[in-house]
Amino acid sequence: MRTHLHGCLVLCCCAATAAAQTPTSLAFAERSDRLVITHAGQPAAEFVFADQTILRPYFANLYGPGGVKVTRNHPPLAGVDADDHAAMHPGLWLAFGDISGSDFWRNQGRIEHQRFLKPPAVGGDRLEFATESRLQGNDGSPLCRMNCDISLTLRPTGYLITWQATFLADSRDLTWGDQEEMGFGARVATPMTEKNGGQIRSSRGLKSAQATWGQPAEWCDYAGVIDGRQCGITLLADPGNFRPSWWHNRDYGVFVANPFGRAAMKQGPVSSIRLRRGETLKLRFGAVIHSGEAYDPAAEYRAFAANMK
C-alpha cells in the first residue's frame, strides 16, 4: 500500500508523514483495487476501480464532515440496512442500463479500469485524478473508451465530488437507450431515507420522492438526521450536458440524475442518443456530501455550474 499526502509519495513510518499532515489535510492511500480517501485523518470515501462483482468504478462509504456516513453501508449490514440492489447501489456511481443493448447498471456489461491517466494527487483543498476505462458489452465485445476526470474538493459545509466522463466511440457506433436506470446515482444511508424520516427536494421546489420522480431539475438533495446531525447528499447535473436531467427518485434511498430516460420518466417519446464512430460524448455531474444546518444546495449548484470545464 502507498500513502500519498498533498500529491507526494511518502512512507507511512517516515517522519515526513507527520510533517506533511495538517489538521485539515486531504490524503489518500492507493491499494490494488481502490483509493481510500481521508480528511483530517478520518474516513471520507473509497473510490473502487476494480471489483469482481460490481463491474464498474464507483464511490462507496462516503462520510460527511463530523464523521457521519451518508451512503448506505457497502456491503449492506444485515439487520441494519435493506439489502436490495447491493451490487447496483454501492454508494455513488455513474452507470447505464442500455448502451447499444448492453447493461452496465446490472453488471452484465463491464466498465474495466485500464489506468490512471492522471495519478491521484492532493493540492490544497482538492484531490484530483483521471482514469481510462474500456466498456465491454454483455458478450465481452469492445464498445468504447471512457475517460473520467474526478475530483474531491473541500467546501464550507462538506465535500464536492465532480465526475466528468468523456466517451469516445473508437470501436463502433453507440446508442444510449431509454431506461430509468441511466445516469448518475447515489444510495443514501438507511437512517436518511424517506422511509425513515428523510426528505428529497429539488431545484424546482418539489419535495418527496413521489413529487420529484420523473421531473426535470438542476439538482436534487436527499437529506435527513443521523445521530442528531443534519446531513445529506445533493446530486448536481451540469448545465453543459447535452440536455437537462430527469430524476429517478425513491423513498427507500436511491436517487438518480438521468438525461436519457425521457419515455421511461414519462416526459415524451422514446429517447435514443446516437454516437457515431470517432465522435465523443461528455457528461458532467457533481455530488455534495454535506453536514450542518447552514447548508444551501442552490448556492452549491451555482458554484458547481460556474466552474464548468
ZALOMI-271825 format. One record per residue (C-alpha): x, y, z; residue number from 0. Coordinates in steps of 0.02 Angstrom, whole numbers. Example, Ala and Ser with C-alpha at 12.3 -4.5 7.8 and 13.67 -1.06 7.14 Angstrom:
2
[pt [615 -225 390] 0]
[pt [684 -53 357] 1]
END
This chain:
309
[pt [0 0 0] 0]
[pt [58 176 -42] 1]
[pt [7 329 55] 2]
[pt [3 500 -28] 3]
[pt [-10 668 57] 4]
[pt [-31 828 -43] 5]
[pt [20 737 -201] 6]
[pt [187 669 -137] 7]
[pt [232 486 -108] 8]
[pt [293 453 69] 9]
[pt [318 301 180] 10]
[pt [191 280 318] 11]
[pt [325 264 451] 12]
[pt [425 412 388] 13]
[pt [440 571 491] 14]
[pt [390 667 334] 15]
[pt [214 599 354] 16]
[pt [184 693 515] 17]
[pt [264 848 444] 18]
[pt [156 844 288] 19]
[pt [-10 817 377] 20]
[pt [-111 961 444] 21]
[pt [-274 956 542] 22]
[pt [-373 993 383] 23]
[pt [-275 894 256] 24]
[pt [-346 778 124] 25]
[pt [-248 618 97] 26]
[pt [-266 451 11] 27]
[pt [-196 276 15] 28]
[pt [-185 183 -151] 29]
[pt [-225 -2 -143] 30]
[pt [-234 -131 -282] 31]
[pt [-421 -104 -307] 32]
[pt [-464 66 -232] 33]
[pt [-415 235 -165] 34]
[pt [-453 259 20] 35]
[pt [-480 444 48] 36]
[pt [-468 531 217] 37]
[pt [-490 707 282] 38]
[pt [-403 763 440] 39]
[pt [-361 581 472] 40]
[pt [-543 524 466] 41]
[pt [-628 420 330] 42]
[pt [-704 520 187] 43]
[pt [-734 398 43] 44]
[pt [-672 248 -54] 45]
[pt [-655 254 -243] 46]
[pt [-661 74 -303] 47]
[pt [-594 43 -478] 48]
[pt [-581 -148 -478] 49]
[pt [-719 -261 -412] 50]
[pt [-762 -439 -462] 51]
[pt [-948 -413 -426] 52]
[pt [-984 -231 -468] 53]
[pt [-912 -216 -642] 54]
[pt [-887 -28 -647] 55]
[pt [-796 107 -546] 56]
[pt [-890 184 -400] 57]
[pt [-877 276 -235] 58]
[pt [-926 184 -75] 59]
[pt [-940 225 110] 60]
[pt [-947 414 93] 61]
[pt [-939 517 252] 62]
[pt [-988 697 285] 63]
[pt [-898 818 400] 64]
[pt [-906 758 579] 65]
[pt [-885 576 530] 66]
[pt [-1066 536 483] 67]
[pt [-1083 405 346] 68]
[pt [-1208 471 218] 69]
[pt [-1214 325 96] 70]
[pt [-1282 152 136] 71]
[pt [-1153 35 211] 72]
[pt [-1062 -59 75] 73]
[pt [-1090 -202 81] 74]
[pt [-1258 -180 172] 75]
[pt [-1256 -235 354] 76]
[pt [-1376 -374 400] 77]
[pt [-1509 -313 520] 78]
[pt [-1462 -131 488] 79]
[pt [-1484 -98 302] 80]
[pt [-1605 -156 171] 81]
[pt [-1501 -270 59] 82]
[pt [-1591 -240 -106] 83]
[pt [-1485 -197 -259] 84]
[pt [-1325 -222 -160] 85]
[pt [-1222 -243 -319] 86]
[pt [-1307 -99 -409] 87]
[pt [-1316 37 -273] 88]
[pt [-1143 37 -193] 89]
[pt [-1139 220 -142] 90]
[pt [-1110 344 -284] 91]
[pt [-1092 289 -464] 92]
[pt [-1109 326 -650] 93]
[pt [-1193 185 -746] 94]
[pt [-1309 149 -891] 95]
[pt [-1441 14 -913] 96]
[pt [-1430 19 -1102] 97]
[pt [-1283 64 -1212] 98]
[pt [-1305 -22 -1380] 99]
[pt [-1404 -159 -1294] 100]
[pt [-1277 -191 -1155] 101]
[pt [-1318 -163 -971] 102]
[pt [-1187 -79 -863] 103]
[pt [-1309 -44 -720] 104]
[pt [-1349 -226 -682] 105]
[pt [-1169 -283 -706] 106]
[pt [-1196 -377 -868] 107]
[pt [-1075 -268 -965] 108]
[pt [-909 -214 -889] 109]
[pt [-827 -43 -871] 110]
[pt [-648 -102 -845] 111]
[pt [-518 14 -768] 112]
[pt [-362 22 -877] 113]
[pt [-251 150 -794] 114]
[pt [-239 318 -709] 115]
[pt [-216 448 -846] 116]
[pt [-176 572 -708] 117]
[pt [-114 492 -546] 118]
[pt [-207 542 -388] 119]
[pt [-135 698 -309] 120]
[pt [-186 821 -175] 121]
[pt [-158 1007 -192] 122]
[pt [-226 1122 -59] 123]
[pt [-410 1082 -32] 124]
[pt [-430 964 -181] 125]
[pt [-393 784 -229] 126]
[pt [-390 754 -417] 127]
[pt [-361 605 -531] 128]
[pt [-408 546 -704] 129]
[pt [-444 369 -764] 130]
[pt [-457 274 -927] 131]
[pt [-583 132 -940] 132]
[pt [-645 16 -1076] 133]
[pt [-829 -27 -1097] 134]
[pt [-858 -210 -1142] 135]
[pt [-1031 -269 -1194] 136]
[pt [-1133 -407 -1116] 137]
[pt [-1042 -530 -1231] 138]
[pt [-869 -460 -1191] 139]
[pt [-851 -366 -1356] 140]
[pt [-768 -194 -1352] 141]
[pt [-886 -45 -1362] 142]
[pt [-790 114 -1323] 143]
[pt [-668 206 -1213] 144]
[pt [-718 311 -1062] 145]
[pt [-601 440 -986] 146]
[pt [-652 513 -819] 147]
[pt [-590 669 -730] 148]
[pt [-635 656 -546] 149]
[pt [-604 774 -402] 150]
[pt [-650 792 -219] 151]
[pt [-646 970 -154] 152]
[pt [-672 1036 21] 153]
[pt [-822 1152 34] 154]
[pt [-882 1259 181] 155]
[pt [-1013 1129 232] 156]
[pt [-940 970 159] 157]
[pt [-859 894 5] 158]
[pt [-895 916 -180] 159]
[pt [-860 765 -291] 160]
[pt [-855 810 -475] 161]
[pt [-863 668 -602] 162]
[pt [-838 709 -786] 163]
[pt [-845 565 -909] 164]
[pt [-795 576 -1093] 165]
[pt [-848 431 -1204] 166]
[pt [-751 401 -1365] 167]
[pt [-834 287 -1492] 168]
[pt [-670 213 -1552] 169]
[pt [-736 38 -1593] 170]
[pt [-911 62 -1666] 171]
[pt [-1065 173 -1668] 172]
[pt [-1153 182 -1499] 173]
[pt [-1331 211 -1443] 174]
[pt [-1388 260 -1268] 175]
[pt [-1562 191 -1237] 176]
[pt [-1710 247 -1133] 177]
[pt [-1724 175 -956] 178]
[pt [-1746 233 -777] 179]
[pt [-1578 157 -735] 180]
[pt [-1467 278 -831] 181]
[pt [-1353 412 -763] 182]
[pt [-1276 474 -600] 183]
[pt [-1346 396 -443] 184]
[pt [-1325 379 -255] 185]
[pt [-1395 268 -118] 186]
[pt [-1409 362 46] 187]
[pt [-1380 295 222] 188]
[pt [-1525 194 290] 189]
[pt [-1573 319 428] 190]
[pt [-1581 458 297] 191]
[pt [-1708 378 180] 192]
[pt [-1883 449 164] 193]
[pt [-1948 288 239] 194]
[pt [-1851 335 396] 195]
[pt [-1893 521 403] 196]
[pt [-1777 596 272] 197]
[pt [-1833 702 126] 198]
[pt [-1793 735 -57] 199]
[pt [-1812 910 -125] 200]
[pt [-1772 978 -297] 201]
[pt [-1713 1140 -376] 202]
[pt [-1890 1162 -443] 203]
[pt [-1962 1175 -266] 204]
[pt [-2037 1000 -261] 205]
[pt [-2023 888 -108] 206]
[pt [-2032 699 -85] 207]
[pt [-1979 555 -195] 208]
[pt [-2153 542 -269] 209]
[pt [-2164 726 -317] 210]
[pt [-1988 736 -391] 211]
[pt [-1989 568 -484] 212]
[pt [-1981 593 -672] 213]
[pt [-1971 782 -659] 214]
[pt [-1831 890 -729] 215]
[pt [-1717 978 -605] 216]
[pt [-1544 1054 -596] 217]
[pt [-1514 968 -429] 218]
[pt [-1597 857 -301] 219]
[pt [-1550 846 -117] 220]
[pt [-1582 692 -9] 221]
[pt [-1559 736 174] 222]
[pt [-1604 680 349] 223]
[pt [-1544 669 529] 224]
[pt [-1416 540 584] 225]
[pt [-1358 534 765] 226]
[pt [-1436 704 793] 227]
[pt [-1343 785 648] 228]
[pt [-1424 855 490] 229]
[pt [-1333 784 338] 230]
[pt [-1362 731 160] 231]
[pt [-1309 716 -22] 232]
[pt [-1351 836 -163] 233]
[pt [-1332 773 -341] 234]
[pt [-1297 907 -472] 235]
[pt [-1324 896 -659] 236]
[pt [-1206 1006 -761] 237]
[pt [-1300 1133 -870] 238]
[pt [-1171 1096 -1005] 239]
[pt [-1233 916 -1027] 240]
[pt [-1321 879 -1192] 241]
[pt [-1489 908 -1105] 242]
[pt [-1559 926 -928] 243]
[pt [-1588 775 -817] 244]
[pt [-1749 697 -759] 245]
[pt [-1744 612 -590] 246]
[pt [-1771 432 -538] 247]
[pt [-1801 455 -351] 248]
[pt [-1862 328 -224] 249]
[pt [-1913 335 -41] 250]
[pt [-1801 186 2] 251]
[pt [-1644 288 -29] 252]
[pt [-1591 291 -212] 253]
[pt [-1594 444 -324] 254]
[pt [-1526 466 -500] 255]
[pt [-1496 611 -619] 256]
[pt [-1548 539 -789] 257]
[pt [-1534 638 -952] 258]
[pt [-1576 484 -1059] 259]
[pt [-1740 408 -996] 260]
[pt [-1867 526 -1071] 261]
[pt [-2003 397 -1106] 262]
[pt [-1959 295 -951] 263]
[pt [-1985 453 -847] 264]
[pt [-2149 488 -938] 265]
[pt [-2086 651 -1014] 266]
[pt [-2104 619 -1201] 267]
[pt [-2061 499 -1342] 268]
[pt [-1929 365 -1328] 269]
[pt [-1754 438 -1323] 270]
[pt [-1609 368 -1423] 271]
[pt [-1441 458 -1414] 272]
[pt [-1326 407 -1557] 273]
[pt [-1138 425 -1555] 274]
[pt [-1053 385 -1720] 275]
[pt [-883 303 -1727] 276]
[pt [-748 433 -1695] 277]
[pt [-866 551 -1601] 278]
[pt [-864 593 -1415] 279]
[pt [-998 623 -1284] 280]
[pt [-959 717 -1124] 281]
[pt [-1061 708 -963] 282]
[pt [-1025 801 -801] 283]
[pt [-1109 782 -633] 284]
[pt [-1073 829 -454] 285]
[pt [-1115 767 -279] 286]
[pt [-1105 873 -123] 287]
[pt [-1084 773 37] 288]
[pt [-1145 893 170] 289]
[pt [-1175 912 355] 290]
[pt [-1246 1051 462] 291]
[pt [-1398 1165 466] 292]
[pt [-1321 1306 363] 293]
[pt [-1309 1206 201] 294]
[pt [-1382 1288 44] 295]
[pt [-1396 1170 -107] 296]
[pt [-1441 1311 -226] 297]
[pt [-1279 1403 -183] 298]
[pt [-1178 1244 -207] 299]
[pt [-1258 1217 -377] 300]
[pt [-1214 1394 -431] 301]
[pt [-1032 1367 -379] 302]
[pt [-1028 1200 -470] 303]
[pt [-1104 1270 -630] 304]
[pt [-986 1420 -629] 305]
[pt [-836 1301 -638] 306]
[pt [-881 1203 -793] 307]
[pt [-734 1128 -887] 308]
END
